[in-house]
Amino acid sequence: MAGFEDLGEGARKIFLAGVGAIAMSADKSKEIIDDLVAKGELTVEQGKQLNTELKRKAKEATSASESDALENRIKNMSEEERAEFVKKVNAFAKQADAEDAAKDAKSAE
């Protein structure tokens, strides 16, 4: 079994693969929809609505697969690895909260 250190790289690869899939499917769907609009088989407004819906569904599917992959990875961790993972996630969350607070304070000035 791969060590805990590999989780970051694995998660990064899964994320990048998901982003790539979304980008490719969004580009291809836009191309197809634009083609249908040009042929008069769809109105421009219908094309925009369809493209928006396809992007939303692609994003939902990617998010679900990323969540499933992370869940499976966590299930395969030892108790010590899970504890270390929780510590790192908490540290990341604190850092993000501090950055958000700093942005809020700066915008309030």
C-alpha positions in Angstrom: 0.0 0.0 0.0 1.3 3.5 -0.9 2.3 5.7 2.0 0.4 8.7 3.2 2.8 11.0 1.4 1.4 9.8 -1.9 -2.1 11.0 -1.0 -1.3 14.6 -2.0 0.1 13.6 -5.4 -2.7 11.1 -6.0 -5.4 13.7 -5.1 -3.7 16.2 -7.3 -3.7 13.9 -10.3 -7.4 13.0 -9.7 -8.2 16.7 -9.5 -6.3 17.6 -12.7 -7.8 14.7 -14.6 -11.3 15.9 -13.5 -10.5 19.5 -14.6 -9.2 18.2 -17.9 -12.3 16.1 -18.5 -14.6 19.1 -17.7 -12.6 21.4 -20.0 -12.6 18.9 -22.9 -16.3 18.0 -22.5 -17.3 21.7 -22.1 -15.3 22.7 -25.2 -16.7 19.8 -27.3 -20.3 20.4 -26.1 -20.0 24.1 -26.9 -18.7 23.2 -30.4 -21.6 20.8 -31.0 -24.2 23.3 -29.7 -22.7 26.1 -31.7 -22.9 23.9 -34.8 -26.6 23.1 -34.1 -27.4 26.8 -33.6 -25.7 27.6 -36.9 -27.8 25.0 -38.7 -30.9 26.5 -37.1 -31.7 23.3 -35.2 -31.5 25.2 -31.9 -32.0 28.9 -31.0 -29.1 30.8 -29.5 -31.0 30.9 -26.2 -31.6 27.1 -26.2 -27.9 26.6 -27.0 -26.8 28.7 -24.1 -29.2 26.9 -21.7 -28.0 23.5 -23.0 -24.4 24.4 -22.7 -24.8 25.7 -19.1 -26.7 22.5 -18.1 -24.0 20.3 -19.7 -21.2 22.2 -17.8 -23.1 21.9 -14.5 -23.6 18.1 -15.0 -20.0 17.6 -15.9 -18.8 19.5 -12.9 -21.2 17.5 -10.6 -19.9 14.2 -12.1 -16.3 15.2 -11.5 -16.9 16.3 -8.0 -18.7 13.0 -7.2 -15.8 10.9 -8.7 -13.2 13.0 -6.7 -15.2 12.4 -3.5 -15.5 8.7 -4.2 -11.7 8.4 -4.9 -10.9 10.3 -1.7 -13.3 8.2 0.3 -11.7 5.0 -1.0 -8.2 6.3 -0.3 -9.2 7.2 3.3 -10.8 3.8 3.9 -7.5 2.2 2.9 -5.4 4.3 5.3 -4.2 3.0 8.6 -5.5 4.7 11.8 -2.2 6.6 12.1 -2.4 7.7 8.5 -6.0 9.0 9.0 -5.0 10.9 12.1 -2.1 12.5 10.3 -4.5 13.3 7.4 -7.0 15.0 9.8 -4.2 17.1 11.3 -3.1 18.3 7.8 -6.7 19.1 6.7 -7.3 21.0 9.9 -4.0 23.0 9.3 -5.1 23.8 5.8 -8.6 24.8 7.0 -7.1 27.2 9.7 -4.8 28.7 7.0 -7.7 29.2 4.6 -9.8 30.8 7.5 -6.9 33.1 8.3 -6.5 34.2 4.7 -10.3 34.8 4.4 -10.3 36.9 7.6 -7.3 38.9 6.3 -9.2 39.5 3.0 -12.3 40.5 4.9 -10.3 42.9 7.1 -8.6 44.5 4.1 -11.9 45.0 2.2 -13.5 46.5 5.3 -10.8 49.2 5.4 
